[in-house]
Amino acid sequence: MLSGDVPRVNRQLAVSRAFDDKSLKSHLQSDPDIQWTTINNNKNILIIVSDGLWKVMSNQEVVDIAKKFKYPQKGLKQLIAEGVKRDSKDDILCCC
């Protein structure tokens, strides 16, 4: 890997920057991963975070932390703090 310790496409561009590079199209699949679900009383939490958090935490760990908080913003702050504490090397983005 090159500086920054991030995965690169064809040893050139970081993956997220390479999606629009025509010379690297043969090395990438940029189709989004989309799932549809109905949110109802049985599903009371929706978590959207970037791979910086998923690289250092499991799905269940994220849910367990998020459910501890009455207000989503506080849970998101805790998730970001936990990702940093676990030494994530990637950007961490959390949305509510």
C-alpha positions, 0 to 999 in steps of 0.5 A: 500500500502507498501512503495513508494505508488505504486500499488502492485501485491498480496501485493508483487511486484510493478506492473512493476516488477511483469510481469516476476514473475511466482508466480504472473502470475495468478494476471496479464495480460501482453499483450501489448496494441497496436494501429496502425494508419497512420501518415499523414498531418492530424496527425502531432504529436505522443506522447509517455509518461509513466503512470507517466504523464498520472496519472496527466494529461489528453490526451488533456492537454498533446496534448495542451502543446506539440503543443505549441513547434516547437521543440519536445524536448522542448515540452517534457521537458515542459511535464516532468516539468508539471508532476513534478509540478503536483506532479506525484508519478511515473516515467515520461518518454517522447519520441519523 
